[in-house]
Structure formats: structure tokens, C-alpha cells
């Protein structure tokens, strides 16, 4: 069984490794985590991209719904024309 001191040492090593991994990950992405202005700009850009993505998904859903509606109406009109339906005035 590990002593309290060994557990503390392992905990500190894991914490240090995690911090280094996070710093390296942000460094690879070109983000300076020591510069608060740079982090705020990154955060604002991230929020903007999320809003743009949601807006694009919403527009895409509406376009698909419109196309399906038009196809359904067209199919209905074709069936009525095939059956010889003519509206009465």
C-alpha cells in the first residue's frame, strides 16, 4: 500500500503532466495562454463560430423543409393532373 507521501507525490506529478499537456495543446493551436487578451479573443472567436454554425444548421433545415414541401406539392399536382382533375370555377 502507498503511503500518503507517495500518493501526494504521484498526485503532483499527474497535475504537472496535465498542465504541460494543456499548455502544449494550446501552443500547437497557436494560443498563448499567458496572454489574457489573446485568450479573450480566442474565446470571442469560438463563440462567434458556434453562433454561425447554429445559424447555418437552422438555415439548412429550413431549405430542406422547403424542398420537401415543394416536392410533395408537385407530386400531388402531378397525381391530380394524371387523374384528370380540373378545378371548377
SULPECOR-V638862 format. One record per pair of residues at least 6 apart in sequence whose ideal C-beta (glycine too) atoms are under 8 Angstrom apart, sorted by the first residue. I is the first residue (numbers start at 0). J is the second residue. D is the distance in Angstrom with one decimal. If there is no record, write none. Layout:
I J D
I J D
//
This chain:
1 9 7.6
21 32 7.8
22 32 6.3
25 31 7.8
25 32 5.0
30 37 6.6
30 38 7.0
30 41 5.4
31 37 4.7
31 38 7.7
32 38 6.4
//
